[in-house]
Every structure is written in C-alpha cells, then in structure tokens.
C-alpha cells in the first residue's frame, strides 16, 4: 500500500517572484522570457543595439516585470544591466555555471525560459554587484591591474634584449625598473656604451658593488637589440603614464567616498 504524502507536501510550490523575467545574453542577440501569465508570447528575441535594449526594457515594463535575471556572460550583460537598473528593475546577475548545475531542466525549454523559471521560484543566487562610487572605484582598479599586467610583458622584453647583448643588468640589480636600472637602460638607448659611465649611474641606495655592476655592463651590442630595447622601454613608460592617470582617478573617487561617509561615532583603535 503506497504511503500518503503529507498535506503540506501536496500543495503547489508558490513562486517567490511572480513577476520575474530572464534574459539569455548573447553577443549579437538577447533572448528574453517572461511568465506565460504576463504575455501570450512569453519569449522574444532582441538585438544588442541600444535601441533594441530600450525596447526590451519597454516590453518588461508592459509585462509588469519587477525583477530580471541575467547570466554573467563575458561583458555583454553590462549594457543591458545598466539600462534595466536605470529603469528601476531589480536585476540579478547569476553565474552561468551555477545555473547549469540545477537539475530538472527539460530539453524543450530554451535557456531564457529555464532561467526565468528558476528565478521565479527563487532558485538563483545573485552575484555581488557594487553600486555607485564603489562600482566606479572597482572599474578603475581593474583597469589599473590590466595596465600593470601589460607593462610587465615589456619588462620581460627589456630583459630579453639585455640578455641578447649579454648585458647582465637584471642579474646584478634587484629590479631593472628601479632608479639604477632605468637610468642605465635610458643611457644605453641614448647611445652610451662605456661601462664605467653606465655604472656611474648607480643610485646611492643600490647595494651592488660598482665593480660588479661595471663587469655586468660589458656586452656585445647590436643595432637590432638596441632597437628592441628602446621600443620596450618606450612602451613600458607609456603604460606607467596610464597607470599614473588611473591613480589620479582612484584618488578622486576615494576623496568623494570620504566626503560622503560621516566620521565614526567611536574613534577607531590605533593600528597594531
């Protein structure tokens, strides 16, 4: 005799977000889905131009949508996210990997419909999205990080050119982009080849003996290697200029955040 289920398990599961929508993000098209109770055509396809995104937001408004789920696919979701938040929708950005791990999907349901159904029943976990000045600060910090990564590649190019000329500068100084290293590299690019004059450019804080530094600067320079060194140095300095510009923007955002935040009622303890 089969066991009877308790009455509270026989009741239908109530939606958590009855006016939920979802968008399957793509590079050229976005597939949006709403509940079948909101529109007789619950799944529609929109382009990625700004006008298309505005029409998508208008459709959500006509369907009385209050919250929208987006998959965080690359950076393609960002323009739609910004438009929807400006329109007043509560936008939830979810990880596509977590969505795929939810069991029970039917094969005849498209990605947008499945995402909408999961969001409707509160089965999606939102990714953290900072707001306001914090989002601006994070963008500047990420841009600065990318610039530093690109600059690091040109440091390696300078080391390669020095090695090809058998100038062992990067073996006798801790950092070729420090005061001593950059002075010597700039002098090499400018045409200086005398190891005594190059070693005399050592910074006073450099711990490498003058004789060791001079011996490391005796090499076999060739025109093509000097050319590669000059280009790597120029590109490295360009990136340093861009990093400095990012630092100015970051400092400005931090000042705005400091001005907007009231001082703490209780003074903070001194750092250990």
Order of alpha helices (4+ residues) and beta strands (2+ residues): alpha-beta-beta-beta-alpha-beta-alpha-beta-alpha-alpha-alpha-alpha-alpha-alpha-alpha-alpha
